[in-house]
């Protein structure tokens, strides 16, 4: 697993569509149910939303645990020397004459 794959997997969340499918409602219904109760377009949350959210959370946990094990496995293929990112060089500071502009 490379850097891009790992970070993409880490920051990927559960799409609203997955939650809507699990609950048997539309994405629009979910979006409206997340509005403030004072909003005239507010809808009540779907029934049994807690069980659906818990199920998707468990799936996410399993996915992240799998990623952790892949990243921390000490197999021969993953024993590469870690290279430190090169330090950024500071730009040379130049004194400019008063009133001169950079072009």
C-alpha positions as CSV (number, residue, x, y, z in Angstrom):
1,X,0.0,0.0,0.0
2,X,1.5,3.3,-1.0
3,X,1.1,6.8,0.4
4,X,-1.7,7.9,-1.9
5,X,-3.6,4.6,-1.4
6,X,-3.3,4.8,2.3
7,X,-4.2,8.5,2.7
8,X,-7.2,8.1,0.3
9,X,-8.5,5.2,2.2
10,X,-8.0,7.0,5.5
11,X,-9.9,10.1,4.5
12,X,-12.6,8.3,2.6
13,X,-15.9,8.5,4.5
14,X,-19.2,6.7,4.2
15,X,-21.1,8.3,1.3
16,X,-24.5,9.5,2.1
17,X,-25.8,7.2,-0.7
18,X,-24.5,4.2,1.3
19,X,-26.4,5.3,4.4
20,X,-29.5,6.0,2.4
21,X,-29.4,2.5,0.9
22,X,-28.8,0.9,4.3
23,X,-31.8,2.8,5.7
24,X,-34.1,2.4,2.7
25,X,-34.6,6.1,2.1
26,X,-33.4,8.6,-0.4
27,X,-30.4,10.8,-0.2
28,X,-32.7,13.8,-0.2
29,X,-34.6,12.4,2.8
30,X,-31.3,12.0,4.7
31,X,-30.2,15.5,3.8
32,X,-33.5,17.0,5.0
33,X,-33.3,14.9,8.2
34,X,-30.0,16.5,9.0
35,X,-31.3,20.0,8.8
36,X,-32.0,22.0,12.0
37,X,-35.4,21.1,13.5
38,X,-36.4,24.8,13.1
39,X,-36.0,24.5,9.3
40,X,-39.3,24.1,7.5
41,X,-37.8,21.4,5.2
42,X,-36.6,19.3,8.2
43,X,-37.7,15.7,8.2
44,X,-37.5,13.3,11.1
45,X,-34.7,10.8,11.1
46,X,-35.4,7.4,9.6
47,X,-36.5,4.6,11.9
48,X,-33.7,2.4,13.2
49,X,-31.1,4.9,12.1
50,X,-28.9,3.9,15.1
51,X,-28.6,0.3,14.0
52,X,-27.7,1.4,10.4
53,X,-25.1,3.9,11.5
54,X,-23.6,1.4,13.9
55,X,-23.4,-1.3,11.1
56,X,-21.7,1.2,8.7
57,X,-19.3,2.3,11.5
58,X,-18.3,-1.3,12.2
59,X,-17.6,-1.8,8.5
60,X,-15.5,1.4,8.5
61,X,-13.6,0.2,11.6
62,X,-12.9,-3.2,10.0
63,X,-11.6,-1.4,6.9
64,X,-9.3,0.9,8.9
65,X,-8.0,-2.0,11.0
66,X,-7.2,-3.9,7.8
67,X,-5.3,-0.8,6.6
68,X,-3.4,-0.5,9.9
69,X,-2.3,-4.2,9.7
70,X,-1.1,-3.8,6.1
71,X,0.9,-0.7,7.0
72,X,2.5,-2.1,10.1
73,X,3.2,-5.6,8.8
74,X,6.9,-6.3,8.9
75,X,7.0,-8.4,5.7
76,X,10.0,-8.5,3.5
77,X,8.2,-6.6,0.8
78,X,7.4,-3.7,3.1
79,X,10.9,-3.4,4.7
80,X,12.0,-0.5,2.7
81,X,14.2,2.2,4.0
82,X,12.0,5.1,4.8
83,X,13.2,8.2,3.1
84,X,12.7,11.5,4.7
85,X,11.0,14.1,2.6
86,X,13.6,16.7,1.4
87,X,13.7,19.9,3.4
88,X,12.6,22.9,1.5
89,X,15.3,25.3,0.7
90,X,14.8,28.8,1.9
91,X,14.7,31.3,-1.0
92,X,17.8,33.5,-1.0
93,X,16.8,36.8,0.4
94,X,17.7,39.7,-1.7
95,X,17.7,43.3,-0.6
96,X,15.8,45.4,-3.1
97,X,16.3,49.0,-3.7
98,X,13.6,51.2,-2.3
99,X,10.7,51.5,-4.8
100,X,11.8,48.6,-7.0
101,X,9.3,46.0,-7.9
102,X,9.6,42.3,-8.7
103,X,8.5,41.4,-12.2
